[in-house]
Amino acid sequence: MSKMSEMAMMAEEVFPFLDSLRESGKINVFGAAPVVQEFFDLSKAEARFLVSEWMKTFAERMAANAN
């Protein structure tokens, strides 16, 4: 499996986690990468990439969920 395929599969798990984390207000999502790294046992780079992709796609995903 390619690295991009792995990241896409991880995003399916990580994005809802980040949505819940954001909604909880427990931490600022700009500081979420270390939490994602630990919770999902990812490298620092993988966690940062996924948090970055989550941020980039947040508005689009929320608009799609609202419909």
C-alpha positions, 0 to 999 in steps of 0.5 A: 500500500502506498504512503498516500493510501495509508494517509487517506485511510488514517484521515478517515479515523483522524478527521472525526477525532479532530472534529470531536477534539475541536468540539470539546474545546479541550485544546486548541487544534493548532496544538493537536498534532502531538495528541494525534501523534500519540493517540494514533501512534504516528510519526511527528510528520504524519501527525502534522500532515493529517492535522494540516489536511484536516484544517485545509478541508474543514470548511468544505467538510462541514458544509457538506455535512450541513446539507 
